[in-house]
Amino acid sequence: MSTYAAPLRDMLFTIKEVGGLDAICAQPGHEETTPDLVEAILQEAAHYATGVLGPLNRTGDVQGARWHDGQVTPADGFREAWASFCENGWNGMPAATKWGGQGLPTLVSTAVLEMWKSSNLAFSLCQMLTLGAVEAIAHHGSDALKRRFLEPMVAGRWTGTMNLTEPQAGSDLAALRSRAVPEGDQYRVSGNKIFITWGEHDMAENIVHLVLARLPDAPPGVKGISLFLCPKYLVNDDGSLGEHNDLACTSIEHKMGIHGSPTASMSFGDRGGAIGYLVGEPNQGLACMFTMMNHARLNVGLEGVGIAERAYQRARAYALERVQGKPLLSGSTTIAGHPDVRRMLMDMKARTEAMRALAYFCAGQMDRAAGHADAQEREQALALVGLLIPVVKGWCTDSAQGITSDGVQVHGGMGYIEETGASQHLRDARITTIYEGTTGIQANDLIGRKLAREGGRTLKALLGRIDGDARRLAEMPDAALARIGSVLAASAHALGEAADWLLAHDDQPAQCAAGAVPFLRLAGTVIGGWLSARMAEAATAQLAARSGDASFLGTKRATASHYAAHVLVQVPMLRDIVTGGAASTLALADDQL
């Protein structure tokens, strides 16, 4: 079985050329985050991912988390890994320095998080949920809650969760039934929650649950949801842990993948009500959760990138060592010399690099929105983040389905034999399109809240940038860049046509919703193609200046050319589905389906 190795050269290249590292390091508060420091951080993270987390990935998949009498025991080695992870400062790396974190830019932490997700997705989810809870408390919690909970959570001594979903409600948060009754300066919370990632375990001293529930006088629907903090163990005034709160893990799910991450069913208030504390204002729970939603959805999209990268590395290693048949490509003695295997590997590589570029670009825009010196630049970056988040989450996880499936295909018959590890990536990736909002939910958010609500203003501004770059490339004397630019220009035009159609038909919500997922795929494909083209242009400039590794830079040009020839060519089909083909989705009555 292959060993994960972080693609550091590609990560650093993408951070600088797409994410805008130099400009972000120059922003107030990040002056000490130099490119050399970033490279050193990524190298250390790569060593940890390869040496500690990677070897535990198969253990987590085969052994999984185990539930017994309300207690959950992680797979062997996870507890020790969590202790060393936190001792080395990795858990709090993205968090604010005032709570014990390192305050690094989102762009830098995104690259590090990709390594955790590639090497051991199940393990990485504990940190992801904890930092999401930290963000919600930091933005909306009272000073008392911040003082009591944030420092031990950032340190990793306590972990965090999000408790949204209920059995009868699913993704429909308006149907939540959990209740919270005031009792002095606290609340008694009761209800049942499902699909709670790392909802119970013994890796940390305490677990801080953020729970959506309704106050007695709350209005119906999503406008009547409040957010409450319910710790597993109550916390005394001196910070020590008190008695066990009235909450319990009643079971964990038996999932198709991500076995090392326990997905818990939680019961609150079986003995009179779990003690909880209001986070934010009453009936503003959904707004509080949206504070952490952008980072959470970016991180799940990043899971698509990480799993795709790992699947590619495994397939490539197998193809370079497996001897079978007579290769048609000269100089090759393994199945990597078979053109169809080479096609699949190139497709996996080109798509993954485009996905990484999109995730890093979005992370860089988050940093610009948070810290750019110019208010207008911050506003524009924030709008662009809002547009991109559903694309990152939806398109990257959706694309990972095809990439991990191709990884199995490259292995041939060995691909569906569990011992090779190829099928785990496919099983794990399949879940990422569902949690944190399904692809359909992301697509509806994209065409509704992000496109129609502002009349397409942000997308049109982005398309202007893409079209300008595409036309400039198309006129270059470099034949490869010119071809990429020509295809990209046509693709940007097609995305604009699809957007215009959706805006013109917003009075036909069913028609628009039928084409929402194809539109999301269209947007991701085009934006990913644009960023691939930018990387090809940057690589060409460095080759001309002889300022980098010629082999690596030539590879960047080759993958961008492959993406334009094999992926961007699908854009007209997606546009046609959005602008008319999706109507067939609505043609049959329920009893005809």
For each residue, the residues with C-beta under 8 A, 3 or more apart:
1: 58 314 419 420 421
2: 313 314 317 318 421
3: 50 54
4: 49 50 54 57 118 119 310 313
5: 46 50 313
6: 11 42 45 46 49 50 114 115 118
7: 10 11 309
8: 11 12 42 43 46
9: 12 13 549 552
10: 7 13 14 353 356 552
11: 6 7 8 14 15 42 111 114 356
12: 8 9 15 16 38 39 42
13: 9 10 16 17 535 538 539 552 556
14: 10 11 17 18 19 353 356 357 360 535
15: 11 12 18 19 21 38 107 108 111 360
16: 12 13 19 20 21 22 35
17: 13 14 534 535 538
18: 14 15 357 360 361 364 531 534 535
19: 14 15 16 24 107 360 361 363 364
20: 16 23 24 107 364 368
21: 15 16 24 25 35 38 107 108 364
22: 16 25 26 35
23: 20 26 27 368
24: 19 20 21 27 30 33 105 107 364 367 368 371
25: 21 22 30 31 33 34 35 38 105
26: 22 23 30 31
27: 23 24 30 367 368 371 372 373
28: 31 371 373
29: 103 371
30: 24 25 26 27 33 105 367 371
31: 25 26 28
32: 37
33: 24 25 30 37 38 104 105 108
34: 25 37 38
35: 16 21 22 25 38 39
36: 39 40
37: 32 33 34 40 41
38: 12 15 21 25 33 34 35 41 42 108
39: 12 35 36 42 43
40: 36 37 43 44
41: 37 38 44 45 104 108 112
42: 6 8 11 12 38 39 45 46 108 111 112 115
43: 8 39 40 46 47
44: 40 41 47 48
45: 6 41 42 48 49 90 112 115 116
46: 5 6 8 42 43 49 50 115
47: 43 44 50 51
48: 44 45 51 52 53 85 88 90 115
49: 4 6 45 46 52 53 54 115 116 118 119 120
50: 3 4 5 6 46 47 53 54 119
51: 47 48 54 55
52: 48 49 55 56 81 84 85
53: 48 49 50 56 57 81 116 119 120 123 124
54: 3 4 49 50 51 57 119 120
55: 51 52 58 59 77
56: 52 53 59 60 75 77 78 81 120 123 260
57: 4 53 54 60 61 119 120 121 122 123 260 424
58: 1 55 61 62 421 424
59: 55 56 62 63 75 76 77 260
60: 56 57 63 64 74 75 78 120 122 123 259 260 261
61: 57 58 64 122 257 259 260 424
62: 58 59 259
63: 59 60 66 75 76 259 260
64: 60 61 75 259 260
65: 72 73 74 75 201 252 259 260 261 262
66: 63 72 73
67: 70 71 72 200 249 251 252 262
68: 71 73
69:
70: 67 200 248 249 250
71: 67 68 200 202 249
72: 65 66 67 200 201 202 249 252 262 264
73: 65 66 68 201 202
74: 60 65 78 79 201 202 203 260 262
75: 56 59 60 63 64 65 78 122 259 260
76: 59 63
77: 55 56 59 80 81
78: 56 60 74 75 81 82 123 203 260
79: 74 82 83 202 203
80: 77 83 84
81: 52 53 56 77 78 84 85 123
82: 78 79 85 86 123 126 156 203 204
83: 79 80 86 87 203
84: 52 80 81 87 88
85: 48 52 81 82 88 90 91 127 156
86: 82 83 89 90 91 92 155 156 157
87: 83 84
88: 48 84 85
89: 86 92 93 102
90: 45 48 85 86 93 112 116 127
91: 85 86 127 130 131 154 155 156
92: 86 89 95 99 100 101 102 154 155 156
93: 89 90 101 102 104 109 112
94: 101 102 104 106 109 113 131
95: 92 99 100 101 102 103 131 134 154
96: 99 101 103 138
97: 100 101 102 103
98:
99: 92 95 96 134 138 146 150 151 153 154
100: 92 95 97 151 154 155
101: 92 93 94 95 96 97 154
102: 89 92 93 94 95 97
103: 29 95 96 97
104: 33 41 93 94 108 109
105: 24 25 30 33 108 109 363 367
106: 94 109 110 295 363 364 366 367 370
107: 15 19 20 21 24 110 111 360 363 364 366 367
108: 15 21 33 38 41 42 104 105 111 112
109: 93 94 104 105 106 112 113 363
110: 106 107 113 114 298 302 359 360 363
111: 11 15 42 107 108 114 115 360
112: 41 42 45 90 93 108 109 115 116
113: 94 109 110 116 117 124 127 128 299 302
114: 6 11 110 111 117 118 302 305 306 309 356 359
115: 6 42 45 46 48 49 111 112 118 119 306
116: 45 49 53 90 112 113 119 120 123 124 127 306
117: 113 114 120 121 124 299 302 303 305 306 307
118: 4 6 49 114 115 121 306 307 309 310
119: 4 49 50 53 54 57 115 116 310
120: 49 53 54 56 57 60 116 117 123 124 260
121: 57 117 118 124 125 258 261 303 306 307 428
122: 57 60 61 75 125 258 259 260 261 428
123: 53 56 57 60 78 81 82 116 120 126 127 260 261
124: 53 113 116 117 120 121 127 128 303
125: 121 122 128 129 197 198 258 261
126: 82 123 129 130 159 197 198 201 203 261
127: 85 90 91 113 116 123 124 130 131 156
128: 113 124 125 131 132 296 299
129: 125 126 132 133 159 160 161 162 197 198
130: 91 126 127 133 134 153 156 158 159 160
131: 91 94 95 127 128 134 135 160 295
132: 128 129 135 136 160 162 292 295 296
133: 129 130 136 137 153 160 161 162 208 210 292
134: 95 99 130 131 137 138 150 153 154 160
135: 131 132 138 139 291 292 295
136: 132 133 139 140 141 210 227 279 288 289 291 292
137: 133 134 140 141 145 146 149 150 153 210 229 279
138: 96 99 134 135 141 146 150
139: 135 136 288 291 292
140: 136 137 227 279 280 288 291
141: 136 137 138 145 146 149 150 229 279 280
142: 145 146 277
143: 146 147
144: 147 148
145: 137 141 142 148 149 229 277 279
146: 99 137 138 141 142 143 149 150
147: 143 144 150 151
148: 144 145 235 239
149: 137 141 145 146 152 153 158 208 229 231 235
150: 99 134 137 138 141 146 147 153 154
151: 99 100 147 154 155
152: 149 155 157 158 205 206 239
153: 99 130 133 134 137 149 150 156 157 158 159 160 208
154: 91 92 95 99 100 101 134 150 151
155: 86 91 92 100 151 152 158
156: 82 85 86 91 92 127 130 153 159 204
157: 86 152 153 204 205 206
158: 130 149 152 153 155 204 205 206 207 208 231
159: 126 129 130 153 156 198 201 203 204 206 207 208
160: 129 130 131 132 133 134 153 207 208 209 210
161: 129 133 196 197 198 199 207 208 209 210
162: 129 132 133 196 197 210 289 292 296
163: 193 196 199 209 210 211 212 230 266 268
164: 173 176 193 212 289
165: 169 170 171 193 194 195 196
166: 169 170 175 176 177 178 191 192 193 194
167: 192 194
168: 175 177
169: 165 166 172 173 174 175 176 177
170: 165 166
171: 165 437 438 441
172: 169 175
173: 164 169 176 212 222 225 286
174: 169 220 221 222
175: 166 168 169 172
176: 164 166 169 173 191 212 213 214 225
177: 166 168 169 191 214
178: 166 189 190 191 192 193 211 212 213 214 268
179: 189 190 191 213 214 215 216
180: 187 188 189 190 213 214 215 226 228 276 278
181: 187 188 190 215 216 273
182: 187 215 216
183: 186 187 188 273
184:
185: 277
186: 183 275 276 277
187: 180 181 182 183 228 273 275 276 277 278
188: 180 181 183 269 272 273 274 275 276
189: 178 179 180 211 213 228 230 268 269 273 274 275 276
190: 178 179 180 181 213 268 269 273 274
191: 166 176 177 178 179 211 213 268 269
192: 166 167 178 265 266 267 268
193: 163 164 165 166 178 196 199 211 265 266 268
194: 165 166 167 265 266
195: 165 253 263 435
196: 161 162 163 165 193 199 209 263 264 265 266
197: 125 126 129 161 162 261 262 263 264 435
198: 125 126 129 159 161 201 207 261 262 264
199: 161 163 193 196 207 209 249 262 263 264 265 266
200: 67 70 71 72 207 232 249 252 262 264 266
201: 65 72 73 74 126 159 198 204 207 262
202: 71 72 73 74 79
203: 74 78 79 82 83 126 159
204: 82 156 157 158 159 201 207
205: 152 157 158 233 241
206: 152 157 158 159 231 232 233 235 241
207: 158 159 160 161 198 199 200 201 204 231 232
208: 133 149 153 158 159 160 161 229 230 231 232
209: 160 161 163 196 199 229 230 231 232 247 266
210: 133 136 137 160 161 162 163 227 228 229 230 279 289
211: 163 178 189 191 193 227 228 229 230 268 276
212: 163 164 173 176 178 225 226 227 228 285 286 289
213: 176 178 179 180 189 190 191 225 226 228 276 285
214: 176 177 178 179 180 218 224 225 226
215: 179 180 181 182 218 224 226 282 283
216: 179 181 182
217:
218: 214 215 224 225 226 282 283
219: 223 224 283
220: 174 223 224
221: 174 224
222: 173 174 225 286
223: 219 220 283
224: 214 215 218 219 220 221 283
225: 173 176 212 213 214 218 222 283 285 286
226: 180 212 213 214 215 218 278 280 282 283 284 285
227: 136 140 210 211 212 278 279 280 284 285 288 289
228: 180 187 189 210 211 212 213 276 277 278 279 285
229: 137 141 145 149 208 209 210 211 276 277 278 279
230: 163 189 208 209 210 211 245 247 268 274 275 276 277
231: 149 158 206 207 208 209 234 235 245
232: 200 206 207 208 209 244 245 247
233: 205 206 241 242 243 244 245
234: 231 241 242 243 244 245 275
235: 148 149 206 231 239 240 241 242
236: 239 240 241 242
237:
238:
239: 148 152 235 236
240: 235 236
241: 205 206 233 234 235 236
242: 233 234 235 236
243: 233 234
244: 232 233 234
245: 230 231 232 233 234 274 275
246: 268 269 270 271 272 273 274 275
247: 209 230 232 266 267 268 269 274
248: 70 266 267 270
249: 67 70 71 72 199 200 252 264 265 266 267
250: 70 265 266 267
251: 67 264 265
252: 65 67 72 200 249 262 263 264 265
253: 195 263 264 265
254:
255: 258 259 263 431
256: 427 430 431
257: 61 424 426 427 428 429 430 431
258: 121 122 125 255 261 263 427 428 431
259: 60 61 62 63 64 65 75 122 255
260: 56 57 59 60 61 63 64 65 74 75 78 120 122 123
261: 60 65 121 122 123 125 126 197 198 258
262: 65 67 72 74 197 198 199 200 201 252
263: 195 196 197 199 252 253 255 258
264: 72 196 197 198 199 200 249 251 252 253
265: 192 193 194 196 199 249 250 251 252 253
266: 163 192 193 194 196 199 200 209 247 248 249 250
267: 192 247 248 249 250 270
268: 163 178 189 190 191 192 193 211 230 246 247 273 274
269: 188 189 190 191 246 247 272 273 274
270: 246 248 267
271: 246
272: 188 246 269
273: 181 183 187 188 189 190 246 268 269
274: 188 189 190 230 245 246 247 268 269
275: 186 187 188 189 230 234 245 246
276: 180 186 187 188 189 211 213 228 229 230
277: 142 145 185 186 187 228 229 230
278: 180 187 226 227 228 229 282
279: 136 137 140 141 145 210 227 228 229 285 288
280: 140 141 226 227 284 285 287 288
281: 284
282: 215 218 226 278
283: 215 218 219 223 224 225 226
284: 226 227 280 281 287 288
285: 212 213 225 226 227 228 279 280 288 289
286: 173 212 222 225 289 290
287: 280 284 290 291
288: 136 139 140 227 279 280 284 285 291
289: 136 162 164 210 212 227 285 286 292 293
290: 286 287 293 294
291: 135 136 139 140 287 288
292: 132 133 135 136 139 162 289 295 296
293: 289 290 296 297 389
294: 290 297 298 366 385 386 389
295: 106 131 132 135 292 298 299 366
296: 128 132 162 292 293 299 300 436
297: 293 294 300 301 389 390 392 393 436 437 442
298: 110 294 295 301 302 359 362 363 366 389 392 393
299: 113 117 128 295 296 302 303
300: 296 297 303 304 393 397 432 435 436
301: 297 298 304 305 355 358 359 389 392 393 394 395 396 397
302: 110 113 114 117 298 299 305 306 359 392 396
303: 117 121 124 299 300 306 307 396 397 400 429 432
304: 300 301 307 308 355 396 397 398 399 400 429 432
305: 114 117 301 302 308 309 352 355 356 359 396 400
306: 114 115 116 117 118 121 302 303 309 310
307: 117 118 121 303 304 310 311 400 403 404 425 428 429 432
308: 304 305 311 312 348 351 352 355 396 399 400 403 404 429
309: 7 114 118 305 306 312 313 352 356
310: 4 118 119 306 307 313 314 425
311: 307 308 314 315 348 400 403 404 406 407 422 425 426 429
312: 308 309 315 316 345 348 349 352 403 407
313: 2 4 5 309 310 316 317
314: 1 2 310 311 317 318 407 420 421 422 425
315: 311 312 318 319 344 345 348 406 407 410 411 422
316: 312 313 319 320 336 345 349
317: 2 313 314 320 321
318: 2 314 315 321 322 410 411 414 420 422
319: 315 316 322 334 335 336 341 345 410
320: 316 317 334 336
321: 317 318 334
322: 318 319 334 335
323: 333 334 335
324: 334 335 412
325: 335 338
326:
327: 332 333 334 335 336 337 338
328: 337 338 339
329: 332 336 337 338 339 342
330:
331: 337
332: 327 329 336 337
333: 323 327 337
334: 319 320 321 322 323 324 327 337
335: 319 322 323 324 325 327 338 341 410
336: 316 319 320 327 329 332 341 342 345
337: 327 328 329 331 332 333 334 341 342
338: 325 327 328 329 335 341 342
339: 328 329 342 343
340: 343 344
341: 319 335 336 337 338 344 345 410
342: 329 336 337 338 339 345 346
343: 339 340 346 347 566
344: 315 340 341 347 348 406 409 410
345: 312 315 316 319 336 341 342 348 349 410
346: 342 343 349 350 558 559 562 566
347: 343 344 350 351 403 406 562 566 567
348: 308 311 312 315 344 345 351 352 403 406 407
349: 312 316 345 346 352 353 559 562
350: 346 347 353 354 532 559 560 562 563 566 567
351: 308 347 348 354 355 399 402 403 528 563 567
352: 305 308 309 312 348 349 355 356 403
353: 10 14 349 350 356 357 532 535 556 559 563
354: 350 351 357 358 528 529 531 532 563 567
355: 301 304 305 308 351 352 358 359 395 396 399 400 528
356: 10 11 14 114 305 309 352 353 359 360
357: 14 18 353 354 360 361 528 531 532 534 535
358: 301 354 355 361 362 388 391 392 395 396 524 527 528 531
359: 110 114 298 301 302 305 355 356 362 363 392 396
360: 14 15 18 19 107 110 111 356 357 363 364
361: 18 19 357 358 364 365 388 531
362: 298 358 359 365 366 385 388 389 392
363: 19 105 106 107 109 110 298 359 360 366 367
364: 18 19 20 21 24 106 107 360 361 367 368
365: 361 362 368 369 381 384 385 388
366: 106 107 294 295 298 362 363 369 370 381 385
367: 24 27 30 105 106 107 363 364 370 371
368: 20 23 24 27 364 365 371 372 377 378 381
369: 365 366 372 378 379 381 382 385
370: 106 366 367 378
371: 24 27 28 29 30 367 368 378
372: 27 368 369 377 378 381
373: 27 28 377
374: 377 378
375: 378 379
376: 379 380
377: 368 372 373 374 380 381
378: 368 369 370 371 372 374 375 381 382
379: 369 375 376 382 383
380: 376 377 383 384 461
381: 365 366 368 369 372 377 378 384 385
382: 369 378 379 385 386
383: 379 380 386 387 454 457 458
384: 365 380 381 387 388 458 462
385: 294 362 365 366 369 381 382 388 389
386: 294 382 383 389 449 450 458
387: 383 384 390 391 446 450 451 458 459 462
388: 358 361 362 365 384 385 391 392 527
389: 293 294 297 298 301 362 385 386 392 393
390: 297 387 393 394 437 442 443 445 446 450 520
391: 358 387 388 394 395 442 446 520 523 524 527
392: 297 298 301 302 358 359 362 388 389 395 396
393: 297 298 300 301 389 390 396 397 436 437 442
394: 301 390 391 397 398 433 439 442 443 446 517 520 521 524
395: 301 355 358 391 392 398 399 520 521 523 524 525 528
396: 301 302 303 304 305 308 355 358 359 392 393 399 400 524
397: 300 301 303 304 393 394 400 401 429 432 433 439
398: 304 394 395 401 433 439 520 521 524
399: 304 308 351 355 395 396 402 403 524
400: 303 304 305 307 308 311 355 396 397 403 404 429 432 433
401: 397 398 404 405 426 429 430 433
402: 351 399 405 406
403: 307 308 311 312 347 348 351 352 399 400 406 407 429
404: 307 308 311 400 401 407 408 422 425 426 428 429
405: 401 402 408 409 426
406: 311 315 344 347 348 402 403 409 410
407: 311 312 314 315 348 403 404 410 411 415 422 425 426
408: 404 405 411 415 416 422 423 426
409: 344 405 406 412 415
410: 315 318 319 335 341 344 345 406 407 415 422
411: 315 318 407 408 414 415 420 422
412: 324 409 415
413: 416 417
414: 318 411 417 420 422
415: 407 408 409 410 411 412 420 422 423
416: 408 413 422 423
417: 413 414 420 423
418: 421 423 424
419: 1
420: 1 314 318 411 414 415 417 423
421: 1 2 58 314 418 424 425
422: 311 314 315 318 404 407 408 410 411 414 415 416 425 426
423: 408 415 416 417 418 420 426 427
424: 57 58 61 257 418 421 427 428
425: 307 310 311 314 404 407 421 422 428 429
426: 257 311 401 404 405 407 408 422 423 429 430
427: 256 257 258 423 424 430 431
428: 121 122 257 258 307 404 424 425 431 432
429: 257 303 304 307 308 311 397 400 401 403 404 425 426 432 433
430: 256 257 401 426 427 433 434
431: 255 256 257 258 427 428 434 435
432: 300 303 304 307 397 400 428 429 435
433: 394 397 398 400 401 429 430 438 439
434: 430 431 438
435: 195 197 300 431 432
436: 296 297 300 393
437: 171 297 390 393 441 442 445
438: 171 433 434 441 442
439: 394 397 398 433 442 443 517 520
440: 443 444 516 517
441: 171 437 438 444 445
442: 297 390 391 393 394 437 438 439 445 446 520
443: 390 394 439 440 446 447 516 517 519 520
444: 440 441 447 448 513 516
445: 390 437 441 442 448 449 450
446: 387 390 391 394 442 443 449 450 451 516 519 520 523
447: 443 444 450 451 452 502 512 513 516 519
448: 444 445 451 452 453
449: 386 445 446 452 453
450: 386 387 390 445 446 447 453 454 458 459
451: 387 446 447 448 454 456 459 499 502 503
452: 447 448 449 455 456 502 503 506
453: 448 449 450
454: 383 450 451 457 458
455: 452 503
456: 451 452 459 460 499 500 503
457: 383 454 460 461
458: 383 384 386 387 450 454 461 462
459: 387 450 451 456 462 463 499 523
460: 456 457 463 464 496 499
461: 380 457 458 464 465
462: 384 387 458 459 465 466 527
463: 459 460 466 467 492 495 496 499
464: 460 461 467 468
465: 461 462 468 469 530
466: 462 463 469 470 488 492 526 527 530
467: 463 464 470 471 489 492 493
468: 464 465 471 472
469: 465 466 472 473 485 488 530 533 534 537
470: 466 467 473 474 485 486 488 489 491 492 530 533
471: 467 468 474 475 485 489
472: 468 469 475 476 485
473: 469 470 476 481 482 484 485 488 533 537
474: 470 471 482 485 486 488 489
475: 471 472 482 485
476: 472 473 481 482 485
477: 482
478: 481 482 540
479: 482 483
480: 483 484 536 557 561
481: 473 476 478 484 485 533 536 537 540
482: 473 474 475 476 477 478 479 485 486
483: 479 480 486 487 561 564 565
484: 473 480 481 487 488 532 533 536 560 561 564
485: 469 470 471 472 473 474 475 476 481 482 488 489 533
486: 470 474 482 483 489 490
487: 483 484 490 491 529 564 565 568 569
488: 466 469 470 473 474 484 485 491 492 526 529 530 533 564 568
489: 467 470 471 474 485 486 492 493
490: 486 487 493 494 571 572
491: 470 487 488 494 495 525 526 529 568 571
492: 463 466 467 470 488 489 495 496 526 530
493: 467 489 490 496 497
494: 490 491 497 498 522 526 571 572 574 575
495: 463 491 492 498 499 522 523 526 571 575
496: 460 463 492 493 499 500
497: 493 494 500 501 575 579
498: 494 495 501 502 515 519 522 574 575 578 579
499: 451 456 459 460 463 495 496 502 503 519
500: 456 496 497 503 504
501: 497 498 504 505 578 579
502: 447 451 452 498 499 505 506 512 515 519 578
503: 451 452 455 456 499 500 506
504: 500 501
505: 501 502 508 511 512
506: 452 502 503 509 512
507:
508: 505 511 512
509: 506 512 513
510: 513 514 586
511: 505 508 514 515 582 583 586
512: 447 502 505 506 508 509 515 516
513: 444 447 509 510 516
514: 510 511 582 583 585 586
515: 498 502 511 512 518 519 577 578 579 581 582
516: 440 443 444 446 447 512 513 519 520
517: 394 439 440 443 520 521
518: 515 521 522 574 577 578 581 582
519: 443 446 447 498 499 502 515 516 522 523 574 578
520: 390 391 394 395 398 439 442 443 446 516 517 523 524
521: 394 395 398 517 518 524 525 574
522: 494 495 498 518 519 525 526 571 574 575 578
523: 391 395 446 459 495 519 520 526 527
524: 358 391 394 395 396 398 399 520 521 527 528
525: 395 491 521 522 528 529 567 568 570 571 574
526: 466 488 491 492 494 495 522 523 529 530 568 571
527: 358 388 391 462 466 523 524 530 531
528: 351 354 355 357 358 395 524 525 531 532 563 567
529: 354 487 488 491 525 526 532 533 563 564 567 568
530: 465 466 469 470 488 492 526 527 533 534
531: 18 354 357 358 361 527 528 534 535
532: 350 353 354 357 484 528 529 535 536 559 560 563 564
533: 469 470 473 481 484 485 488 529 530 536 537 560 564
534: 17 18 357 469 530 531 537 538
535: 13 14 17 18 353 357 531 532 538 539 556 560
536: 480 481 484 532 533 539 540 556 557 560 561
537: 469 473 481 533 534 540 541
538: 13 17 534 535 541 542 556
539: 13 535 536 542 543 548 553 554 556 557
540: 478 481 536 537 543 544 553 557
541: 537 538 544 545
542: 538 539 545 546 547 548 553
543: 539 540 546 548 550 553 554 557
544: 540 541
545: 541 542
546: 542 543 550
547: 542
548: 539 542 543 552 553
549: 9 552 553
550: 543 546 553 554
551: 554 555
552: 9 10 13 548 549 555 556
553: 539 540 542 543 548 549 550 556 557
554: 539 543 550 551 557 558
555: 551 552 558 559
556: 13 353 535 536 538 539 552 553 559 560
557: 480 536 539 540 543 553 554 560 561
558: 346 554 555 561 562
559: 346 349 350 353 532 555 556 562 563
560: 350 484 532 533 535 536 556 557 563 564
561: 480 483 484 536 557 558 564 565
562: 346 347 349 350 558 559 565 566 567
563: 350 351 353 354 528 529 532 559 560 566 567 568
564: 483 484 487 488 529 532 533 560 561 567 568 569
565: 483 487 561 562 568 569
566: 343 346 347 350 562 563 569
567: 347 350 351 354 525 528 529 562 563 564 570
568: 487 488 491 525 526 529 563 564 565 571
569: 487 564 565 566 572
570: 525 567 573 574
571: 490 491 494 495 522 525 526 568 574 575
572: 490 494 569 575 576
573: 570 576 577
574: 494 498 518 519 521 522 525 570 571 577 578
575: 494 495 497 498 522 571 572 578 579
576: 572 573 579 580 581
577: 515 518 573 574 580 581 582
578: 498 501 502 515 518 519 522 574 575 581 582
579: 497 498 501 515 575 576
580: 576 577 583
581: 515 518 576 577 578 584
582: 511 514 515 518 577 578 585 586
583: 511 514 580 586 587
584: 581 587
585: 514 582
586: 510 511 514 582 583
587: 583 584
588: 592 593
589: 592 593
590: 593
591:
592: 588 589
593: 588 589 590
